[in-house]
């Protein structure tokens, strides 16, 4: 082994054969895998547990392993947010289509042919701040249609 390149939690190990001088690169995970790579999985886990880059730094330090840089974290955070938003929108659209079909089958349709669907949403939020001014005083929103 003649070297290692790190990209966040992903490593590439560089090998050179002593006999033929052939170089080989082996990654710490399969680059052709359809699974989420280790960096994206780490950012997803941190975000879904309500934490951020500072907590990932602390976690990495406790584990005695190098952390990804903030620039990589922010890029992956943006990617994870975009993917999560798109996935949520697709899931809600499919659910709305299914609910519309069920409403039509049950005869729950307005005079102009639009299906009437009951929608329940959680409009609650809490005050939460990580040294930023995210002052959302606890409250609830309620709309009845």
C-alpha positions as CSV (number, residue, x, y, z in Angstrom):
1,X,0.0,0.0,0.0
2,X,1.5,3.3,-1.1
3,X,-1.2,5.7,-0.1
4,X,-4.8,6.5,0.7
5,X,-7.1,9.2,-0.6
6,X,-10.0,10.2,1.6
7,X,-13.3,11.7,0.5
8,X,-15.4,12.1,3.7
9,X,-15.9,8.6,5.1
10,X,-15.0,6.9,1.7
11,X,-11.4,5.9,1.2
12,X,-9.4,4.8,-1.8
13,X,-6.4,2.7,-1.1
14,X,-3.5,2.9,-3.6
15,X,-1.4,-0.2,-4.1
16,X,1.7,-0.7,-6.3
17,X,3.1,-4.2,-7.0
18,X,6.7,-4.5,-6.1
19,X,7.4,-6.9,-8.9
20,X,5.6,-5.4,-12.0
21,X,5.0,-1.8,-10.7
22,X,1.3,-2.1,-11.6
23,X,-0.9,0.3,-9.7
24,X,-4.3,-0.6,-8.3
25,X,-6.9,1.4,-6.5
26,X,-9.3,-0.3,-4.1
27,X,-12.2,1.6,-2.6
28,X,-13.6,1.1,0.9
29,X,-17.0,0.3,-0.7
30,X,-18.3,-1.0,-4.0
31,X,-18.6,2.0,-6.4
32,X,-21.1,0.0,-8.5
33,X,-23.5,-0.7,-5.7
34,X,-27.0,0.6,-6.0
35,X,-27.0,1.4,-2.3
36,X,-26.4,4.8,-0.9
37,X,-22.7,5.6,-0.5
38,X,-21.3,6.0,3.0
39,X,-21.1,9.8,2.9
40,X,-24.7,10.2,1.8
41,X,-25.9,7.6,4.3
42,X,-24.0,9.5,7.1
43,X,-25.5,12.9,6.2
44,X,-29.0,11.3,5.9
45,X,-28.7,9.7,9.4
46,X,-27.4,12.9,10.9
47,X,-30.2,15.0,9.4
48,X,-33.0,12.5,10.2
49,X,-31.9,12.4,13.9
50,X,-32.3,16.2,14.0
51,X,-28.6,17.0,14.1
52,X,-26.1,18.8,11.9
53,X,-22.4,19.2,11.0
54,X,-21.3,20.2,14.5
55,X,-22.8,17.0,15.9
56,X,-21.2,14.9,13.2
57,X,-17.8,16.5,14.0
58,X,-18.3,15.5,17.7
59,X,-19.4,12.0,16.8
60,X,-16.4,11.6,14.5
61,X,-14.0,12.8,17.2
62,X,-15.5,10.4,19.8
63,X,-15.1,7.6,17.3
64,X,-11.5,8.8,16.6
65,X,-12.0,9.0,12.9
66,X,-11.6,11.8,10.5
67,X,-14.8,13.7,9.6
68,X,-15.8,14.9,6.2
69,X,-15.3,18.6,5.4
70,X,-18.1,21.1,5.9
71,X,-18.2,21.8,2.1
72,X,-18.9,18.1,1.3
73,X,-21.4,17.9,4.1
74,X,-23.3,20.9,2.8
75,X,-23.4,19.5,-0.8
76,X,-24.7,16.2,0.4
77,X,-27.2,17.9,2.7
78,X,-28.6,19.7,-0.3
79,X,-28.7,16.5,-2.3
80,X,-30.5,14.6,0.6
81,X,-33.0,17.5,1.0
82,X,-33.7,17.5,-2.7
83,X,-34.1,13.7,-2.9
84,X,-36.3,13.7,0.3
85,X,-38.5,16.5,-1.1
86,X,-39.0,14.7,-4.4
87,X,-39.7,11.4,-2.8
88,X,-42.2,13.0,-0.4
89,X,-43.9,14.8,-3.3
90,X,-44.2,11.6,-5.4
91,X,-45.6,9.7,-2.4
92,X,-48.2,12.4,-1.7
93,X,-49.2,12.5,-5.4
94,X,-49.7,8.7,-5.5
95,X,-51.7,8.9,-2.3
96,X,-53.8,11.7,-3.7
97,X,-54.6,9.8,-6.9
98,X,-55.6,6.7,-4.8
99,X,-57.8,8.8,-2.5
100,X,-59.4,10.5,-5.5
101,X,-60.3,7.1,-7.0
102,X,-61.7,5.9,-3.7
103,X,-63.7,9.1,-3.3
104,X,-65.2,8.7,-6.8
105,X,-66.0,5.0,-6.1
106,X,-67.8,6.1,-2.8
107,X,-69.7,8.9,-4.6
108,X,-67.9,11.6,-2.6
109,X,-67.8,14.0,-5.6
110,X,-68.7,17.7,-5.8
111,X,-71.3,18.8,-8.4
112,X,-68.6,19.9,-10.7
113,X,-67.0,16.4,-10.6
114,X,-64.1,17.1,-8.3
115,X,-63.5,14.3,-5.7
116,X,-63.9,15.4,-2.1
117,X,-60.9,14.0,-0.1
118,X,-60.4,14.4,3.7
119,X,-56.9,15.6,4.4
120,X,-55.3,15.7,7.8
121,X,-52.1,17.5,8.4
122,X,-50.0,18.2,11.5
123,X,-49.5,21.9,11.6
124,X,-47.6,22.0,14.9
125,X,-44.1,23.3,15.4
126,X,-41.8,24.0,18.4
127,X,-39.2,26.6,19.2
128,X,-35.9,25.2,18.2
129,X,-32.6,27.0,17.7
130,X,-29.0,26.0,17.2
131,X,-27.3,29.4,17.8
132,X,-29.5,30.8,15.0
133,X,-32.6,32.8,15.2
134,X,-35.2,30.2,14.3
135,X,-37.8,31.6,16.7
136,X,-40.9,29.5,15.9
137,X,-42.8,29.9,19.2
138,X,-44.8,26.7,19.9
139,X,-48.1,26.7,18.1
140,X,-50.6,24.9,16.0
141,X,-52.4,25.7,12.8
142,X,-55.9,24.4,12.1
143,X,-58.0,24.8,9.0
144,X,-61.4,23.3,8.5
145,X,-62.8,23.1,5.0
